[in-house]
Amino acid sequence: QVQLVESGGGLVQPGASLRLSCTASGRTSSSYAMGWFRQAPGKEREFVAAVSWSDGVTYYEYSVKGRFTISRDNAKNTVYLEMNNVKPEDTAVYYCAADKSGIRPLSGRKNRYDYWGQGTQVTVSS
């Protein structure tokens, strides 16, 4: 089993920056891929970004490309989502997920991910 714990959410103003963290524990592996998803009230959970533990290859959903950056710190077993120039439409619960297959290309499909965190709330409002 793999446990994922997200942190770093909160209330921020439009245009601000925020960094989310996801720390993994348990039976993790460098072959995994890690992803961030988000779910706004009344909407489906959607893909945001993914990164490979092994070589740092990344993949982004189109609407966040250029504003969000996903990265990982292997020594800390932690994945980050740096969010810049946030917008009200970025308001959602953000979830970290682990794809134990690590198959390339990285995927934005929810059913590729085997483990999920509990989520952290991000609210963008003035």
N, C-alpha and C positions, 0 to 999 in steps of 0.2 A: 504494500500500500504506500501511497504518496500523499502527504498532507501539504496543502498550499494555504498560506496565510497572506492576505492582502493588507496593505496599510497605506496611509498617505492621502486618503480622500478628505473632502471637506467642502466648505463654502468659499468660492472665489468669485471675483468680479470678472466680467468679460475683458478679454485681452491679457489676463494674468497667466502665470505659469504654475504648474503643479507637477509633482513627481510621485507616481505610485510605485510601490514596491510589492513584490511577491516573493516570499521566502518558502523554499521547498524543503521538506524533510521526509525521512523514511527511505524507501527503496528507490532513490532517484538514480538516473543514469545519464551519462554524457551523450547518449544517443537520442535522448528525448528532444522534442521541439516544444517550445512554450508559447502560449498565446494569451492575448488579452481580448476579452469580449466585453460588450456593454449591453445593458438593457434599460431602456427608458420606460416610464410608466405607460402601460397599455400597448407596448410594442414588443416585437420579437427580439430575442437576444441576437446581437449582431457582432460580427468579427471586427476587430480593430487592427491588430498587428500580431505578428509571430516572429520568433527567433529560434535559431538552432543552438542548442547548448554547445555543440562540438566546435562549430566554426563561426558562429555569429551571423550567419546568413539571415537576412530579414525579409519580411513580406508585409505590406500594408494595404489596408482598405483605402480605396481611392480618396475618400473625403477627408482623411486625416494625414495623408502623405504630405510631407513638408511642414506640418505643424507638430506631429507626434513623433517621438523617437523611442524605439524599443531597444533595450540592451540587456546584457547579462553579466554578472560577476560570478564566475564559476567557483571561486574560492569561498564566496559567501552563500552559494546556492540561491542566489537572488536574481530575479528579473525585474527590470524597471520599465516604466512607461513615463517618459518625459512629455508633458503636455504643454505646449506653448500657444499663446494667442487663443485661449479657450473661448468658446462661444456658448450661448445659452443652449443650443442644440446638442452640446456635448454632455449636458446633464443626464446622468444615468447611474445605475449601479455598475461598477466595473469589476469584472471577474477575471481571475487568472486561471489558466488551464494547462494541462500537460498532455502531450501526444506521445505516448511511449513508443510508437512505431518510428517516429522521426523520419518518415518517408519523404523524399523530395519529389515534386516541389512542395514546399510548405503549404498548408491548407488553411482556409478560412471556414471550413465546414465544421459545425459543432460536433457532428458524430465521429470526427477523427480524434477527438480529445477524450481522454479516459478519466482524468481526474480534474476536479474543479474546487476552487476556493469558495468561501462564503460571500465574497464580494465586499467592495468598499464604495460608499456613496460619494459621488462628485456632483455638486450643485453649482452651476454657473449663473449668477444673478447679481444685478446691481442693487 
